[in-house]
Amino acid sequence: MAKQDTTFMDTIVSLCKRRGFIYPASEIYGGIANTYDYGPLGVELLRRVKDAWWSAMVIERDDVVGLDSAIIQNPQTWVTSGHVGGFSDPMVDCKKCKARFRADKLDSASCPERPSKRPGECGGELTEPRAFNLMFKTTIGPVEDSGAIAYLRPETAQGIFLNFKNVLESSRLKPPFGIAQIGKSFRNEITPGNFVFRTREFEQAEMEFFVPPAEEPQWYAHWKQARFDWYVNLGIDPAKLRIREHDREELAHYSTATADIEYLYPFGWGELRASPAARTSI
């Protein structure tokens, strides 16, 4: 079954390029790993999905408003949010082939020299896990020193939180209400892969819904079901969708509950990452 699934996935990737949906980025110069350009059909499909999400999330509701925040924010934003100190994955290196892997995903990884083997099973020795921060660094201004360091945003949520008071005052809203935006996010993934389902640059559609503490459970249940229903209404087979609650040890430091809406891809169950965000946190 795994072999058939792999063949099916390869067929999809080939078809996407041939029909003008997605091309490998900068391909004439050898490309760059897991970076893609959307072609004539792909960009239209992407636009329509974003429009459908925006319509359902903002236009058709009177308790959600839109925002378009900057990709580069004051670096203190990411210090305060915990991203500088804690937005990381555990990484290990193979001393033999020099490949790098996520330490918590070794069971699903394969050795680049011997794909039938997992990392460490091919005669190579793995290093001890170490934290690898996922944010892309850049610099502001003409001098590249530590005082000029900035970051490309790893998610769109922080721009929403930074503007909470501005939106509250200018829109004259009060909780419960939401703020939504669509835009690029960047994560320096250790092992990007599975076509466009895990890339270092991706489009993210996100909505943060602010509620009185006593109303958290009911709104959490509401948004889980609302997002699931949205995918079904798009035409996705509900038998290939599921809501997976995160275990306590998976939760981010700011979350009391988190759920992913997952799809049964040819390579197995995975979060709907390449389309509008499906994760809800309170």
C-alpha positions in Angstrom: 0.0 0.0 0.0 2.8 2.4 0.8 4.4 1.9 -2.6 1.0 2.6 -4.3 0.6 5.7 -2.3 4.0 7.0 -3.2 3.4 6.3 -6.9 0.0 8.2 -6.6 1.7 11.2 -5.0 4.4 11.3 -7.7 1.6 11.2 -10.3 -0.1 14.2 -8.7 3.1 16.2 -8.5 3.9 15.5 -12.2 0.3 16.4 -13.2 0.4 19.7 -11.3 3.5 20.8 -13.2 2.3 19.6 -16.6 -1.1 21.3 -16.3 0.3 24.6 -15.0 -0.7 24.4 -11.4 2.7 24.4 -9.6 6.3 24.6 -10.8 9.5 24.1 -8.9 10.8 27.6 -8.1 13.9 28.9 -9.9 14.1 25.6 -11.8 16.3 26.9 -14.6 19.1 27.5 -12.0 18.7 24.2 -10.3 15.8 25.2 -8.0 15.8 25.4 -4.2 14.5 22.6 -2.0 10.7 22.6 -1.4 10.1 26.0 -2.9 7.4 26.3 -5.5 5.7 28.8 -7.9 2.0 28.7 -8.7 1.3 28.7 -12.4 -1.7 30.1 -14.4 -4.2 27.5 -13.1 -2.6 27.2 -9.6 -2.8 30.9 -8.9 -6.4 31.0 -9.9 -7.2 28.0 -7.6 -5.3 29.6 -4.7 -7.1 32.9 -5.2 -10.5 31.2 -5.2 -9.8 29.2 -2.0 -8.6 32.4 -0.3 -11.7 34.2 -1.5 -14.0 31.4 -0.3 -12.3 31.5 3.1 -12.5 35.3 3.4 -16.1 35.3 2.4 -17.1 32.7 4.9 -14.9 34.1 7.7 -15.3 37.9 7.3 -17.9 39.0 4.7 -20.7 36.7 5.8 -20.2 37.4 9.6 -20.8 40.6 11.5 -18.5 39.6 14.4 -15.2 39.2 12.4 -13.2 41.9 10.8 -10.1 41.8 8.5 -6.5 42.9 8.9 -3.3 42.9 6.8 -0.3 43.3 9.1 3.4 43.7 8.3 5.6 40.6 7.6 8.5 42.2 9.5 7.6 43.5 13.0 9.7 44.9 15.8 11.9 42.1 16.9 10.7 42.5 20.5 7.4 41.1 19.2 9.0 37.6 18.9 10.8 37.9 22.2 7.7 38.6 24.1 5.6 35.9 22.3 8.2 33.3 23.2 9.3 32.6 19.6 12.9 33.7 19.9 13.4 31.4 23.0 11.1 28.6 22.3 9.9 28.3 18.6 12.1 25.4 17.8 12.1 21.7 16.8 14.6 19.1 18.1 17.2 18.3 15.4 19.7 15.5 14.9 22.5 15.1 12.3 23.7 11.9 10.7 27.5 11.8 11.1 27.8 9.6 8.0 25.7 11.3 5.3 25.4 14.8 7.0 21.7 14.8 6.6 19.5 16.5 9.2 16.3 15.2 10.7 13.6 16.2 13.2 14.3 14.1 16.3 10.6 13.7 17.0 9.8 12.5 13.5 12.5 9.8 12.9 9.9 7.0 12.5 8.5 8.7 9.4 11.9 9.8 8.0 14.2 7.9 5.6 17.9 7.8 5.0 18.8 9.8 1.9 21.4 7.2 0.9 19.3 4.1 1.7 15.6 5.2 1.5 14.4 1.8 2.8 16.1 2.5 6.1 15.3 5.0 8.9 17.9 7.5 10.0 20.4 5.7 12.2 19.6 2.3 10.8 21.9 2.5 7.8 25.2 2.4 9.7 25.3 6.1 10.4 25.5 7.6 14.0 23.0 10.3 15.0 24.0 13.2 17.1 22.2 14.2 20.3 19.1 16.2 19.7 19.5 20.0 19.9 17.0 22.8 19.6 16.7 24.4 16.1 14.8 27.8 15.9 12.5 27.8 13.0 12.4 31.6 12.4 14.2 33.2 9.4 16.6 36.0 10.4 17.1 39.1 8.4 18.7 42.5 9.1 17.3 46.1 8.9 19.4 48.9 7.6 22.8 49.1 5.9 24.9 47.5 8.8 24.6 43.9 9.6 25.1 43.7 13.3 23.2 42.2 16.2 21.3 45.5 16.7 19.8 45.2 13.2 18.4 41.7 13.5 14.8 41.2 12.6 12.7 38.2 11.7 10.3 37.1 8.9 7.0 36.2 10.7 6.5 32.5 11.3 2.8 33.0 11.6 0.2 35.7 11.1 -1.3 35.6 14.6 1.1 38.1 16.2 0.1 40.9 13.9 -3.4 40.3 15.0 -2.5 40.4 18.7 -0.4 43.6 18.2 -3.4 45.4 16.7 -6.1 44.1 19.1 -6.5 47.5 20.8 -6.4 49.4 17.5 -9.2 47.2 16.1 -11.2 47.2 19.3 -11.3 51.1 19.3 -11.6 51.8 15.6 -14.3 49.1 14.9 -16.1 49.7 18.2 -16.4 45.9 18.8 -16.4 44.1 22.0 -15.8 40.3 22.7 -16.8 38.0 21.4 -15.3 39.1 18.1 -12.6 38.0 15.7 -9.8 39.4 13.6 -8.8 37.6 10.4 -6.0 37.9 7.9 -4.4 36.1 5.0 -0.7 36.4 4.2 2.8 34.8 3.8 4.5 33.1 6.7 8.0 31.7 6.9 9.5 28.8 8.8 12.9 27.4 8.4 11.8 23.8 8.5 14.4 21.1 9.3 12.9 18.6 6.9 10.5 20.2 4.5 8.8 17.8 2.1 5.6 16.1 0.8 5.3 18.6 -2.1 3.6 21.8 -1.0 2.3 20.3 2.3 5.4 21.3 4.3 7.4 24.2 2.8 9.5 27.1 4.2 7.3 29.7 2.7 3.5 29.3 2.7 0.3 31.2 2.6 -1.6 31.3 5.9 -5.2 32.2 6.6 -5.8 32.7 10.3 -8.5 34.1 12.5 -8.2 34.9 16.2 -11.5 35.0 18.0 -11.5 36.9 21.4 -14.1 35.7 23.9 -14.9 36.3 27.6 -13.2 33.5 29.6 -16.4 31.9 30.7 -17.4 31.4 27.1 -14.2 29.6 26.0 -15.6 26.0 25.8 -18.7 26.8 23.8 -16.8 29.0 21.2 -14.0 26.4 21.0 -16.6 23.7 20.1 -18.3 26.1 17.7 -15.1 26.9 15.7 -13.9 23.3 15.5 -17.2 22.3 13.9 -17.4 25.4 11.7 -14.0 24.9 10.2 -14.7 21.2 9.6 -18.0 22.0 7.9 -16.3 24.6 5.7 -14.0 22.0 4.2 -17.0 19.7 3.6 -18.9 22.5 1.9 -15.9 23.0 -0.4 -16.5 19.5 -1.7 -14.0 17.5 0.4 -15.1 14.0 1.3 -15.9 14.0 5.0 -14.7 10.4 5.3 -11.2 11.7 4.6 -11.4 14.4 7.3 -11.0 14.2 11.0 -10.6 16.5 14.0 -7.6 15.5 16.1 -7.3 17.0 19.6 -3.7 17.6 20.7 -2.4 15.8 23.7 -1.5 17.8 26.7 2.3 17.6 25.9 1.7 18.9 22.4 0.1 22.1 23.5 1.8 25.4 23.1 2.5 27.4 26.2 -0.3 29.8 25.5 -2.9 27.1 24.7 -5.4 25.3 26.9 -6.8 23.3 24.0 -5.8 22.8 20.4 -7.2 20.7 17.5 -6.1 20.1 14.0 -8.4 19.3 11.1 -6.5 16.5 9.2 -6.9 15.1 5.8 -6.1 11.5 4.6 -3.4 12.3 2.0 -1.7 9.6 -0.1 1.1 9.7 2.5 -1.2 9.4 5.5 -3.1 11.7 7.9 -1.8 15.2 7.9 -2.8 18.7 9.0 -4.5 20.8 6.3 -1.5 23.1 6.2 -1.3 24.2 2.6 -4.9 25.6 2.7 -6.6 28.0 5.2 -5.6 27.3 8.7 -7.7 24.7 10.5 -6.2 24.8 14.0 -8.1 26.4 16.8 -6.6 27.4 20.1 -8.0 29.0 23.2 
